[in-house]
């Protein structure tokens, strides 16, 4: 079965760093755009980073720009999110996703729409 599995979440102090990993199994995802989303309690799902299938073009919202970096290793069928200068407002469950439709589609997905593939999530908690 095709699946995405996240890891690397945990508890960190404000200003600290974490690296999240997402490893895919089954289907190769080298031709898919990949992204990270997050969702905090009582809040909408938020797109936090995306990377294209081709030349690794990346996109970030202003809330994480300059602090988060997404990168992928297609040989390992994996995507990563390096998070630096973490803030308490970054606290959320972080989800890995893949979608053949592309990075722009993932960035603009409505709240009631799902990417083609979606992981189970990993908790990130940033203490003040």
N, C-alpha and C positions, 0 to 999 in steps of 0.2 A: 504494500500500500504506500502511495506517495504521502510523505509527511515532512513537516518542518519541526525541529526540536530546538528550543532556545535553552541557553544556560548562561551563567555568569552573573546573575542578579545577586543582590545582597544588601546589607546595611552599611552605609558609609556616612562619614561626617561631611557637612557642607564644605565645599572646596576640594573634595576628594575626587577620585576617578574610578571608573569601572569599565570593563570591556565585556560586552555581551556577544555571545556566539549563537549562530543559527546554522545547524547542519541539516541538510536535506537528504532524504533517502528515497529510493525508488526512482522516480523520474529525474533525469538531469535537468537542472534549472539554468543552464548557461544562456539560454535564449529568452529567459524571463527577466523582466524588471524585478528588482527586489527592494523591499522597504522595511522600515521599522515604524510601528505605531505604538502609542501608549494610551492607557486609560486609567484615570484616577477615580476613586470613589465619588459618585455624584457628578461626574463630568463626562463630557462627550469624548469619544475616541479622537485622538489627535495624531496626525501624520507628523513624524519627527525626522525622517531621513529617507531618501530614495536613491537608488543607483540603477543605471540603465544596463541593458543586456550586452550592449556593443562595446563602446569605448569608455565605459565607466564614468559617464557623466553623472554628477550628483546634484541633489537638490535638498535644501533644508529650509524650514520656516525660520522666521526671525527669532523665535523663542530659543532656538538651540544653535543658531549659526555662530560659528567661531568657537564653539565648545564641543560639539559632537562631530564625529567623522564616521561615515559609512564606507566600508570597503568589502570587496568580495574576492574569493579564491575559487574560481570555477573548477579547477582541478580537484578541489576538495568538496565541491558542491556546497559551499558555505558562504555565509555573509556575516559581517561583524559590525558592531557599533561601539566605537571608542567614545566614552563620555568623560569629559574633563570639566573641572570647575563646577561640579554638581551643586545644585541648589535644592532646598527643601521642596520647592514647587515642581521639581523633576520626579518626585515620588509618584510611582504608578506601576501598573503591570505593563511590561513591554512585550510586544508581539512582533514576530517576524512574519513577513508575507511575501508572496510571489504572484505576479500577474503577467500573462502574455501580452496584455493590452498596452503596457508601457508605463514609464515613470510618470507621465503627466496624468494618466488615468488614475494611478494610485494616489497621487497627491490630491486629486480632486474628488475622490470617492465620497459619495454621500454617506451619512451616518448609518443608513439602513442597507447599504451595499457592502458586499464582501469581496475581497480579492480572490483570485482563483484558488490560492492555497494560503492557509492561515495556521500559525502555530498555537501552542497551548499557553504560552506566556511565561515570563519570569519576573518576579517581584523585585523592584528597585526601591529602596527606602533611603532617603537622605535626611539625616538628623541635623538640627540646627545647633 
